[in-house]
Amino acid sequence: MPLYKTITPNSQTVVKIWKITESFDELIQAVSLKPESLQRVLAMKSELHQRGFLSVRRLLKEFGYADADLFYDENGKPHLNDGKQISITHSFHFAGVIISDSIIGIDIEKQRDKITVIAHKFIDYEGSYLNKKAPDYIKKLTVIWCIKESLYKLFATPGLSFKKHCLVIPISDNELETIAWVDYKTKKQRYQIQFLEFEDFTCAYAIK
């Protein structure tokens, strides 16, 4: 399928989302992979993960980059050779890439009831304003998870806790943006958050 969605949060930042409808063979023929990337994708046991990996490389082409332009640091954070900031995500049949001059993070998650089982692991301050009986409780939990995951990717610091160190300011009904903080040791950083929902998925991205 062609590109699903393009978003321009500001003049220095672009988000692109891909809906993965292609087969593994179609995707691998559409991209050029470094030897280590080819080895990595062929070693994956799940075809869903393989297609997610390849769709991210297909998104890179949409930005004018190739797999060879992408590398990862010791914390697993992706970087581009030209110094632009990048963050990557994929979940089931959606993938997303955000590229910016600013430090950024992105996450996509499927909205599922089972998120309530792990809510205690990532909800702290947010529990003061969440209503477990509200019809949109699952959606709000998913938004908060996506925000905290995007902050984790952005901050890229071992030991950062979703629950202890990441705080999401209440999100008003019908609003698609908020503020979040990372409060970790001597660092306290404020981030602008935007999010969207589509086909029972949530995508959130954080911009410093």
Residue frames as a rotation matrix with the C-alpha (Angstrom) as fourth column:
MET 1
0.584 0.812 0.000 0.00
0.812 -0.584 0.000 0.00
0.000 0.000 -1.000 0.00
PRO 2
0.027 -0.556 0.831 1.22
0.367 -0.767 -0.526 3.54
0.930 0.319 0.183 -0.60
LEU 3
-0.907 -0.421 0.023 2.10
0.181 -0.437 -0.881 5.86
0.381 -0.795 0.472 2.24
TYR 4
-0.187 0.890 -0.416 -0.78
0.939 0.286 0.191 5.93
0.289 -0.355 -0.889 4.75
LYS 5
0.869 0.483 -0.108 -0.27
0.487 -0.793 0.366 9.34
0.091 -0.371 -0.924 6.33
THR 6
-0.304 -0.925 0.227 2.20
0.767 -0.379 -0.518 12.25
0.565 0.017 0.825 6.41
ILE 7
0.803 0.499 -0.325 2.15
0.589 -0.589 0.553 14.81
0.084 -0.636 -0.767 9.24
THR 8
-0.188 -0.850 0.492 4.24
0.535 -0.509 -0.674 17.96
0.823 0.136 0.551 9.57
PRO 9
0.381 0.377 -0.844 4.15
0.924 -0.122 0.363 19.01
0.033 -0.918 -0.394 13.26
ASN 10
0.597 -0.243 -0.764 6.49
-0.001 -0.953 0.302 21.95
-0.802 -0.179 -0.570 12.55
SER 11
0.822 -0.223 -0.523 8.81
-0.569 -0.345 -0.746 23.22
-0.014 0.911 -0.411 9.82
GLN 12
-0.189 -0.981 -0.042 11.69
-0.973 0.193 -0.129 21.01
0.135 0.016 -0.991 11.02
THR 13
-0.689 -0.010 0.725 9.76
-0.391 0.847 -0.360 17.79
-0.610 -0.532 -0.587 11.69
VAL 14
-0.138 0.651 -0.747 7.96
-0.921 0.193 0.338 15.23
0.364 0.734 0.573 9.50
VAL 15
-0.403 0.145 0.904 6.10
-0.453 0.827 -0.334 12.05
-0.796 -0.544 -0.267 10.50
LYS 16
-0.279 0.341 -0.898 5.31
-0.887 0.266 0.377 9.33
0.367 0.902 0.229 7.97
ILE 17
-0.216 0.329 0.919 3.11
-0.574 0.719 -0.392 6.29
-0.790 -0.612 0.033 8.66
TRP 18
-0.622 -0.059 -0.781 2.92
-0.715 0.449 0.536 3.18
0.319 0.891 -0.322 6.48
LYS 19
0.364 0.736 0.571 0.12
-0.795 0.565 -0.221 0.62
-0.486 -0.373 0.790 6.48
ILE 20
-0.648 -0.761 0.035 1.75
-0.664 0.587 0.463 -2.76
-0.373 0.277 -0.886 5.92
THR 21
0.529 0.838 0.133 -0.30
-0.595 0.479 -0.645 -4.67
-0.604 0.263 0.752 3.38
GLU 22
0.329 -0.488 -0.808 2.62
-0.843 0.234 -0.484 -5.98
0.426 0.841 -0.334 1.29
SER 23
0.964 -0.110 -0.240 4.07
0.170 0.955 0.243 -9.46
0.203 -0.275 0.940 1.61
PHE 24
0.510 -0.858 -0.070 7.59
0.085 -0.030 0.996 -10.06
-0.856 -0.513 0.057 2.87
ASP 25
-0.090 -0.572 0.816 8.76
0.882 0.334 0.331 -10.71
-0.462 0.749 0.474 -0.70
GLU 26
0.542 0.356 0.761 7.22
0.710 -0.679 -0.188 -7.50
0.450 0.642 -0.621 -2.01
LEU 27
0.988 -0.146 -0.044 8.82
-0.089 -0.789 0.608 -5.43
-0.123 -0.597 -0.793 0.73
ILE 28
0.339 -0.933 0.121 12.30
0.223 0.205 0.953 -6.95
-0.914 -0.296 0.277 0.53
GLN 29
-0.017 -0.299 0.954 12.35
0.991 0.125 0.056 -6.39
-0.136 0.946 0.294 -3.24
ALA 30
0.706 0.426 0.566 11.46
0.534 -0.845 -0.031 -2.72
0.465 0.324 -0.824 -2.73
VAL 31
0.900 -0.411 0.145 14.43
-0.409 -0.678 0.611 -1.84
-0.152 -0.609 -0.778 -0.48
SER 32
0.361 -0.876 -0.319 18.21
-0.027 0.332 -0.943 -2.14
0.932 0.349 0.096 -0.51
LEU 33
0.989 0.079 0.125 19.65
-0.131 0.079 0.988 -3.53
0.068 -0.994 0.089 2.72
LYS 34
0.056 -0.978 0.201 23.12
-0.973 -0.099 -0.211 -3.49
0.226 -0.184 -0.957 4.26
PRO 35
-0.301 -0.223 -0.927 24.51
-0.213 0.963 -0.163 -7.02
0.930 0.148 -0.337 4.80
GLU 36
-0.989 -0.103 -0.111 23.99
0.083 0.239 -0.967 -6.77
0.126 -0.965 -0.228 8.57
SER 37
-0.453 0.892 0.003 20.38
-0.791 -0.400 -0.463 -5.60
-0.412 -0.212 0.886 8.08
LEU 38
0.078 0.438 -0.896 19.68
-0.793 0.571 0.210 -8.46
0.604 0.694 0.392 5.69
GLN 39
-0.647 -0.389 -0.656 21.14
0.064 0.829 -0.555 -10.91
0.760 -0.401 -0.511 8.20
ARG 40
-0.944 0.291 0.159 19.05
-0.236 -0.252 -0.939 -9.37
-0.233 -0.923 0.307 10.96
VAL 41
-0.154 0.965 -0.213 15.73
-0.966 -0.192 -0.173 -9.51
-0.208 0.179 0.962 9.10
LEU 42
0.008 0.129 -0.992 16.30
-0.573 0.813 0.101 -13.07
0.819 0.568 0.081 7.86
ALA 43
-0.830 -0.396 -0.393 16.99
0.092 0.598 -0.796 -14.18
0.550 -0.697 -0.460 11.45
MET 44
-0.624 0.665 0.410 13.63
-0.770 -0.436 -0.465 -12.89
-0.130 -0.606 0.785 12.70
LYS 45
-0.932 0.265 0.247 11.22
0.239 0.962 -0.133 -15.72
-0.272 -0.065 -0.960 13.52
SER 46
-0.016 0.987 -0.157 8.05
0.506 -0.128 -0.853 -13.67
-0.862 -0.093 -0.498 13.00
GLU 47
-0.380 -0.060 0.923 7.06
0.912 -0.191 0.363 -12.59
0.154 0.980 0.127 9.51
LEU 48
0.735 0.674 0.074 5.09
0.634 -0.722 0.277 -9.74
0.240 -0.156 -0.958 11.11
HIS 49
0.571 -0.617 -0.541 8.33
0.189 -0.543 0.818 -8.41
-0.799 -0.570 -0.193 12.62
GLN 50
-0.411 -0.729 0.547 10.15
0.714 0.116 0.691 -8.91
-0.567 0.675 0.472 9.33
ARG 51
0.026 0.519 0.854 7.52
0.907 -0.371 0.198 -6.91
0.419 0.770 -0.481 7.47
GLY 52
0.903 0.258 -0.343 7.63
0.403 -0.784 0.472 -4.20
-0.148 -0.564 -0.812 10.15
PHE 53
0.106 -0.964 -0.243 11.41
0.354 -0.192 0.916 -3.96
-0.929 -0.183 0.321 9.84
LEU 54
-0.549 -0.337 0.765 11.23
0.806 0.030 0.592 -3.76
-0.223 0.941 0.255 6.05
SER 55
0.413 0.778 0.474 8.37
0.842 -0.524 0.126 -1.24
0.346 0.347 -0.872 6.04
VAL 56
0.673 -0.305 -0.674 10.52
0.279 -0.740 0.612 1.09
-0.685 -0.600 -0.413 8.15
ARG 57
-0.464 -0.880 0.099 13.19
0.383 -0.099 0.918 0.88
-0.799 0.464 0.383 5.43
ARG 58
-0.244 0.478 0.844 10.48
0.947 -0.071 0.313 1.58
0.210 0.876 -0.435 2.86
LEU 59
0.811 0.519 -0.268 9.54
0.577 -0.786 0.222 4.67
-0.095 -0.334 -0.938 4.85
LEU 60
0.080 -0.874 -0.480 13.19
0.320 -0.433 0.842 5.76
-0.944 -0.221 0.245 4.83
LYS 61
-0.596 -0.264 0.758 12.96
0.784 0.013 0.621 5.80
-0.174 0.964 0.200 1.02
GLU 62
0.417 0.840 0.347 9.99
0.859 -0.489 0.149 8.15
0.295 0.236 -0.926 1.30
PHE 63
0.809 -0.200 -0.553 12.27
0.201 -0.790 0.580 10.55
-0.553 -0.580 -0.598 3.19
GLY 64
0.822 -0.535 -0.197 15.04
-0.421 -0.337 -0.842 10.15
0.384 0.775 -0.502 0.61
TYR 65
-0.002 -0.819 0.574 17.23
-0.962 0.159 0.222 7.91
-0.273 -0.552 -0.788 2.80
ALA 66
0.249 -0.002 -0.968 18.47
-0.432 0.895 -0.113 4.35
0.867 0.447 0.222 2.43
ASP 67
0.945 0.075 -0.318 19.15
0.202 0.630 0.750 1.62
0.257 -0.773 0.580 4.98
ALA 68
0.125 -0.991 -0.052 22.85
0.858 0.134 -0.497 2.48
0.499 0.017 0.866 4.64
ASP 69
-0.229 -0.164 0.959 22.12
-0.079 -0.979 -0.186 5.95
0.970 -0.118 0.212 6.10
LEU 70
0.646 0.603 0.469 20.80
-0.551 -0.058 0.833 4.45
0.529 -0.796 0.294 9.35
PHE 71
-0.353 -0.706 -0.614 22.84
0.097 0.625 -0.774 3.21
0.931 -0.333 -0.153 12.30
TYR 72
0.769 0.629 -0.115 22.24
0.104 0.053 0.993 2.43
0.631 -0.776 -0.024 15.99
ASP 73
-0.037 -0.783 0.621 24.22
-0.747 -0.391 -0.538 3.46
0.664 -0.483 -0.571 19.08
GLU 74
-0.837 -0.430 -0.339 25.11
-0.128 0.756 -0.642 1.33
0.532 -0.494 -0.687 22.10
ASN 75
-0.746 0.635 0.202 21.68
-0.279 -0.023 -0.960 2.02
-0.605 -0.772 0.194 23.66
GLY 76
-0.512 0.533 0.673 19.85
0.749 0.661 0.046 0.88
-0.421 0.528 -0.738 20.52
LYS 77
0.299 0.617 -0.728 18.83
0.134 -0.782 -0.608 4.41
-0.945 0.084 -0.316 19.52
PRO 78
0.338 -0.141 0.930 18.71
0.924 0.237 -0.300 4.97
-0.178 0.961 0.211 15.73
HIS 79
0.091 -0.373 -0.923 20.68
-0.005 -0.927 0.374 7.76
-0.996 -0.030 -0.086 14.06
LEU 80
0.913 0.143 0.382 21.12
0.383 0.023 -0.923 9.11
-0.141 0.989 -0.034 10.56
ASN 81
0.086 -0.983 0.160 24.51
0.990 0.102 0.094 9.73
-0.109 0.151 0.983 8.99
ASP 82
-0.168 -0.141 0.976 23.65
0.540 -0.841 -0.029 13.35
0.825 0.522 0.218 8.16
GLY 83
-0.949 -0.299 -0.098 22.97
0.228 -0.438 -0.869 14.22
0.217 -0.847 0.484 11.82
LYS 84
-0.285 0.925 0.253 19.19
-0.647 -0.380 0.661 14.53
0.707 0.025 0.706 11.55
GLN 85
-0.702 0.147 0.697 17.22
-0.595 0.417 -0.687 13.08
-0.392 -0.897 -0.205 14.47
ILE 86
-0.333 0.596 -0.730 15.14
-0.584 0.478 0.656 9.95
0.740 0.645 0.188 13.80
SER 87
-0.593 0.220 0.774 12.80
-0.590 0.535 -0.605 7.68
-0.548 -0.815 -0.188 15.74
ILE 88
-0.636 0.221 -0.739 11.17
-0.526 0.576 0.626 4.47
0.564 0.787 -0.250 14.51
THR 89
-0.488 0.506 0.712 8.17
-0.588 0.412 -0.696 2.34
-0.645 -0.758 0.097 15.48
HIS 90
-0.521 0.513 -0.683 6.06
-0.582 0.372 0.723 -0.52
0.625 0.774 0.105 14.19
SER 91
-0.663 0.435 0.610 3.09
-0.437 0.437 -0.786 -2.40
-0.608 -0.787 -0.099 15.60
PHE 92
0.099 0.688 0.718 1.19
0.314 0.664 -0.679 -5.16
-0.944 0.293 -0.151 13.80
HIS 93
0.094 -0.037 0.995 0.41
0.983 0.159 -0.087 -3.72
-0.155 0.987 0.052 10.36
PHE 94
0.950 0.091 0.298 1.49
0.158 -0.965 -0.211 -0.11
0.268 0.247 -0.931 10.89
ALA 95
0.045 -0.964 -0.263 4.96
0.997 0.027 0.074 1.43
-0.064 -0.265 0.962 10.91
GLY 96
0.953 0.277 0.123 6.05
0.283 -0.959 -0.031 4.99
0.109 0.064 -0.992 11.57
VAL 97
-0.130 -0.990 -0.046 9.16
0.985 -0.124 -0.120 7.14
0.113 -0.061 0.992 11.23
ILE 98
0.946 0.289 -0.147 9.71
0.307 -0.944 0.118 10.68
-0.105 -0.157 -0.982 12.50
ILE 99
-0.065 -0.971 0.230 12.67
0.983 -0.102 -0.155 12.80
0.174 0.216 0.961 11.35
SER 100
0.915 0.402 0.041 13.52
0.372 -0.878 0.300 16.22
0.157 -0.259 -0.953 12.74
ASP 101
0.042 -0.870 0.491 16.20
-0.044 -0.493 -0.869 18.77
0.998 0.015 -0.059 13.54
SER 102
0.046 0.078 0.996 15.02
-0.952 -0.300 0.067 18.44
0.304 -0.951 0.061 17.18
ILE 103
-0.952 -0.293 0.083 15.31
-0.301 0.865 -0.402 15.46
0.046 -0.407 -0.912 19.52
ILE 104
-0.076 0.983 -0.169 12.20
-0.971 -0.035 0.237 13.31
0.227 0.182 0.957 18.98
GLY 105
-0.926 -0.096 0.366 10.54
-0.185 0.958 -0.217 9.97
-0.330 -0.269 -0.905 19.78
ILE 106
-0.230 0.873 -0.431 7.58
-0.934 -0.073 0.351 8.08
0.275 0.483 0.831 18.30
ASP 107
-0.914 0.012 0.406 5.46
-0.126 0.942 -0.311 5.05
-0.386 -0.336 -0.859 19.15
ILE 108
-0.245 0.874 -0.419 2.48
-0.828 0.035 0.559 3.25
0.503 0.484 0.715 17.60
GLU 109
-0.947 0.012 0.322 0.39
-0.188 0.792 -0.581 0.75
-0.261 -0.611 -0.747 19.58
LYS 110
-0.504 0.829 -0.240 -2.79
0.113 0.339 0.934 -1.22
0.856 0.444 -0.264 18.96
GLN 111
-0.392 0.471 0.790 -5.62
-0.883 -0.433 -0.181 -0.34
0.257 -0.769 0.585 21.36
ARG 112
-0.215 0.257 -0.942 -6.25
0.006 0.965 0.262 -3.54
0.977 0.051 -0.209 23.34
ASP 113
0.725 0.621 0.298 -8.04
-0.309 -0.093 0.947 -4.33
0.616 -0.778 0.124 26.59
LYS 114
0.644 -0.478 -0.598 -5.02
0.674 0.723 0.148 -6.22
0.361 -0.499 0.788 27.92
ILE 115
-0.222 -0.723 0.654 -3.21
0.185 -0.690 -0.700 -2.92
0.957 -0.035 0.286 28.50
THR 116
0.517 0.482 0.707 -5.19
-0.590 -0.398 0.703 -2.72
0.620 -0.780 0.078 31.78
VAL 117
0.895 -0.198 -0.399 -3.18
0.365 0.839 0.403 -5.72
0.255 -0.506 0.824 33.06
ILE 118
-0.022 -0.995 -0.093 0.11
0.963 0.004 -0.269 -3.81
0.268 -0.095 0.959 32.83
ALA 119
0.507 0.285 0.814 -1.24
0.246 -0.952 0.180 -0.34
0.826 0.109 -0.553 33.69
HIS 120
0.989 -0.096 -0.116 0.21
0.096 -0.191 0.977 -0.54
-0.116 -0.977 -0.180 37.20
LYS 121
0.285 -0.949 0.134 3.68
0.873 0.315 0.373 -0.79
-0.396 0.011 0.918 35.67
PHE 122
-0.548 -0.554 0.626 3.57
0.790 -0.588 0.172 2.55
0.273 0.589 0.760 33.87
ILE 123
0.232 0.696 0.680 0.83
0.223 -0.718 0.659 4.64
0.947 -0.001 -0.322 35.53
ASP 124
-0.521 -0.342 -0.782 1.73
0.843 -0.061 -0.535 6.71
0.135 -0.938 0.320 38.60
TYR 125
-0.850 0.173 -0.497 0.84
0.002 -0.944 -0.331 10.42
-0.526 -0.282 0.802 38.63
GLU 126
-0.805 0.523 -0.279 -1.62
-0.430 -0.190 0.883 9.80
0.409 0.831 0.378 35.78
GLY 127
-0.587 0.589 -0.556 -3.76
0.652 0.750 0.106 7.63
0.479 -0.301 -0.825 38.06
SER 128
-0.713 0.283 -0.641 -4.89
0.409 -0.576 -0.708 10.81
-0.570 -0.767 0.295 39.81
TYR 129
-0.445 0.571 -0.690 -6.88
-0.652 -0.735 -0.188 11.92
-0.614 0.366 0.699 36.77
LEU 130
-0.819 0.162 -0.551 -7.74
-0.368 0.589 0.720 8.69
0.441 0.792 -0.422 34.93
ASN 131
-0.086 0.865 0.495 -11.25
-0.918 0.125 -0.377 7.27
-0.387 -0.487 0.783 35.31
LYS 132
-0.889 -0.360 0.283 -11.23
-0.271 0.911 0.310 3.46
-0.369 0.199 -0.908 35.08
LYS 133
-0.264 0.881 0.391 -14.98
0.494 0.472 -0.730 3.40
-0.828 0.000 -0.561 34.44
ALA 134
0.043 0.250 -0.967 -14.87
-0.571 -0.789 -0.229 5.86
-0.820 0.562 0.109 31.53
PRO 135
0.839 0.371 0.397 -15.68
0.078 0.642 -0.763 4.41
-0.538 0.672 0.510 28.09
ASP 136
0.817 -0.574 -0.054 -12.43
-0.225 -0.233 -0.946 5.81
0.530 0.785 -0.319 26.70
TYR 137
0.730 -0.534 0.426 -10.22
-0.477 0.048 0.878 4.37
-0.489 -0.844 -0.220 29.49
ILE 138
0.499 -0.548 0.671 -8.44
0.611 0.772 0.176 1.90
-0.615 0.322 0.720 27.17
LYS 139
0.624 -0.229 0.747 -7.77
0.619 -0.439 -0.652 4.64
0.478 0.869 -0.132 24.63
LYS 140
0.808 -0.318 0.496 -6.37
-0.465 -0.861 0.206 7.00
0.361 -0.397 -0.844 27.27
LEU 141
0.640 -0.607 0.471 -4.15
-0.124 0.524 0.843 4.27
-0.759 -0.597 0.260 28.71
THR 142
0.485 -0.441 0.755 -2.86
0.835 0.492 -0.249 3.56
-0.262 0.751 0.606 25.22
VAL 143
0.757 -0.208 0.620 -2.13
0.142 -0.873 -0.466 7.24
0.638 0.441 -0.631 24.60
ILE 144
0.767 -0.470 0.436 -0.18
-0.625 -0.400 0.670 7.46
-0.141 -0.787 -0.600 27.86
TRP 145
0.547 -0.577 0.607 1.75
0.306 0.812 0.497 4.29
-0.779 -0.086 0.621 27.06
CYS 146
0.575 -0.296 0.763 2.62
0.794 -0.026 -0.608 5.62
0.200 0.955 0.220 23.58
ILE 147
0.817 -0.264 0.513 3.74
-0.264 -0.962 -0.073 8.94
0.513 -0.076 -0.855 25.04
LYS 148
0.661 -0.579 0.478 5.95
-0.540 0.075 0.838 7.29
-0.521 -0.812 -0.263 27.64
GLU 149
0.517 -0.472 0.714 7.39
0.621 0.781 0.067 4.89
-0.590 0.409 0.697 25.06
SER 150
0.670 -0.261 0.695 8.23
0.519 -0.505 -0.689 7.83
0.531 0.823 -0.203 22.79
LEU 151
0.782 -0.405 0.474 9.89
-0.592 -0.720 0.363 9.61
0.194 -0.564 -0.803 25.73
TYR 152
0.625 -0.547 0.557 11.88
-0.061 0.677 0.733 6.47
-0.778 -0.493 0.390 26.53
LYS 153
0.526 -0.409 0.746 13.12
0.843 0.368 -0.393 6.26
-0.114 0.835 0.538 22.93
LEU 154
0.740 -0.172 0.650 13.91
0.130 -0.912 -0.389 9.96
0.660 0.372 -0.653 22.88
PHE 155
0.762 -0.407 0.504 15.75
-0.646 -0.417 0.639 10.01
-0.050 -0.813 -0.581 26.21
ALA 156
0.670 -0.470 -0.574 17.63
-0.062 0.735 -0.675 6.75
0.740 0.488 0.463 25.49
THR 157
-0.221 -0.713 0.665 19.02
-0.817 -0.237 -0.525 6.42
0.532 -0.660 -0.530 29.00
PRO 158
-0.285 0.083 -0.955 19.37
0.242 0.970 0.012 3.04
0.928 -0.228 -0.296 30.77
GLY 159
-0.796 0.010 -0.605 17.43
0.604 0.069 -0.794 3.00
0.034 -0.998 -0.061 34.03
LEU 160
-0.820 0.568 0.068 14.68
-0.558 -0.821 0.125 5.39
0.127 0.065 0.990 32.92
SER 161
-0.800 0.594 0.081 11.33
0.485 0.721 -0.496 4.21
-0.353 -0.358 -0.865 34.34
PHE 162
-0.515 0.727 0.454 7.99
0.370 -0.289 0.883 4.80
0.774 0.622 -0.120 32.61
LYS 163
0.395 0.789 -0.470 6.30
0.727 0.044 0.686 4.94
0.562 -0.612 -0.556 36.01
LYS 164
0.298 -0.338 -0.893 8.82
0.859 -0.313 0.405 6.88
-0.416 -0.888 0.197 38.11
HIS 165
-0.478 -0.760 -0.442 10.41
0.470 -0.645 0.602 9.28
-0.742 0.080 0.665 35.67
CYS 166
-0.912 0.201 0.358 7.85
0.276 -0.344 0.897 10.04
0.304 0.917 0.258 32.92
LEU 167
-0.494 0.755 -0.430 4.84
0.397 -0.244 -0.885 12.26
-0.773 -0.608 -0.180 33.64
VAL 168
-0.713 0.361 0.601 1.99
0.587 -0.160 0.794 12.99
0.383 0.919 -0.098 31.24
ILE 169
-0.895 0.419 -0.150 -0.12
-0.275 -0.785 -0.555 16.08
-0.351 -0.455 0.818 31.86
PRO 170
-0.225 0.891 0.395 -3.92
0.309 0.450 -0.838 15.44
-0.924 -0.067 -0.377 31.65
ILE 171
-0.975 -0.043 0.220 -5.31
0.224 -0.133 0.966 15.31
-0.012 0.990 0.139 28.13
SER 172
-0.472 0.847 -0.243 -8.52
-0.501 -0.485 -0.717 17.24
-0.725 -0.217 0.654 27.59
ASP 173
0.057 0.603 0.795 -11.36
0.526 0.659 -0.538 15.62
-0.849 0.448 -0.280 25.65
ASN 174
0.861 0.326 0.391 -11.14
0.474 -0.232 -0.850 16.28
-0.187 0.916 -0.354 21.91
GLU 175
0.618 -0.742 -0.259 -7.53
-0.718 -0.667 0.197 17.46
-0.319 0.064 -0.946 22.28
LEU 176
0.945 -0.326 -0.037 -4.71
0.258 0.808 -0.530 15.77
0.203 0.491 0.847 20.39
GLU 177
0.015 -0.980 0.199 -1.76
0.174 -0.193 -0.966 17.27
0.985 0.049 0.168 22.20
THR 178
0.969 0.193 -0.153 -0.38
0.179 -0.122 0.976 17.66
0.170 -0.974 -0.153 25.69
ILE 179
0.263 -0.913 0.312 2.84
-0.789 -0.390 -0.475 18.20
0.556 -0.121 -0.823 27.64
ALA 180
0.904 -0.070 -0.423 5.00
0.266 0.865 0.426 15.51
0.336 -0.498 0.800 29.20
TRP 181
0.512 -0.751 0.417 8.04
-0.845 -0.527 0.088 15.62
0.154 -0.398 -0.904 31.45
VAL 182
0.497 -0.498 -0.711 11.02
0.401 0.858 -0.320 13.40
0.769 -0.126 0.626 32.06
ASP 183
0.593 -0.289 0.752 12.27
-0.740 -0.565 0.366 13.89
0.318 -0.773 -0.549 35.62
TYR 184
0.855 -0.358 -0.374 15.36
0.343 0.933 -0.109 11.69
0.388 -0.035 0.921 35.93
LYS 185
0.076 -0.844 -0.530 18.12
0.996 0.040 0.080 12.29
-0.046 -0.534 0.844 38.49
THR 186
-0.417 -0.310 -0.855 19.48
0.420 -0.899 0.121 15.77
-0.806 -0.309 0.505 37.78
LYS 187
-0.994 0.035 0.101 17.65
0.083 -0.349 0.934 16.11
0.068 0.937 0.344 34.45
LYS 188
-0.196 0.974 -0.114 14.19
0.436 -0.018 -0.900 17.62
-0.878 -0.226 -0.421 34.09
GLN 189
-0.977 -0.205 -0.060 13.02
0.014 -0.343 0.939 18.00
-0.213 0.917 0.338 30.50
ARG 190
-0.094 0.978 -0.187 9.74
-0.197 -0.202 -0.959 19.23
-0.976 -0.053 0.211 29.05
TYR 191
-0.930 -0.218 0.295 8.34
0.205 0.359 0.911 17.83
-0.304 0.908 -0.289 25.80
GLN 192
-0.289 0.835 -0.469 5.54
-0.875 -0.429 -0.223 18.79
-0.387 0.346 0.855 23.45
ILE 193
-0.772 0.090 0.629 3.36
0.138 0.990 0.027 15.77
-0.620 0.108 -0.777 22.68
GLN 194
-0.217 0.767 -0.604 1.03
-0.964 -0.265 0.010 15.19
-0.153 0.585 0.797 19.76
PHE 195
-0.790 -0.007 0.613 -0.97
-0.033 0.999 -0.031 12.05
-0.612 -0.045 -0.790 19.08
LEU 196
-0.292 0.731 -0.617 -3.57
-0.953 -0.169 0.250 10.61
0.078 0.661 0.746 16.72
GLU 197
-0.358 0.285 0.889 -5.82
-0.228 0.896 -0.380 7.56
-0.905 -0.339 -0.256 16.48
PHE 198
-0.077 0.314 -0.946 -6.63
-0.997 -0.013 0.077 5.49
0.012 0.949 0.314 13.39
GLU 199
0.227 0.256 -0.940 -8.09
-0.514 0.851 0.108 2.02
0.827 0.458 0.325 12.76
ASP 200
0.963 0.247 -0.109 -7.91
-0.019 0.465 0.885 1.11
0.269 -0.850 0.452 16.49
PHE 201
0.115 -0.968 -0.222 -4.28
0.932 0.183 -0.313 2.19
0.343 -0.171 0.924 16.75
THR 202
0.955 0.050 -0.291 -2.70
0.171 -0.897 0.408 5.11
-0.240 -0.440 -0.865 18.59
CYS 203
0.171 -0.933 0.318 0.40
0.840 -0.030 -0.541 7.00
0.515 0.360 0.778 17.53
ALA 204
0.955 0.042 -0.294 2.16
0.206 -0.808 0.553 9.54
-0.214 -0.588 -0.780 19.74
TYR 205
0.218 -0.935 0.281 5.32
0.787 -0.002 -0.618 11.53
0.578 0.355 0.735 19.17
ALA 206
0.710 -0.112 -0.696 7.37
0.542 -0.544 0.641 13.71
-0.450 -0.832 -0.325 21.48
ILE 207
0.361 -0.577 0.732 9.37
0.588 -0.468 -0.659 16.76
0.723 0.669 0.171 20.40
LYS 208
-0.114 -0.482 -0.869 11.82
0.968 -0.251 0.012 18.56
-0.224 -0.840 0.495 22.63
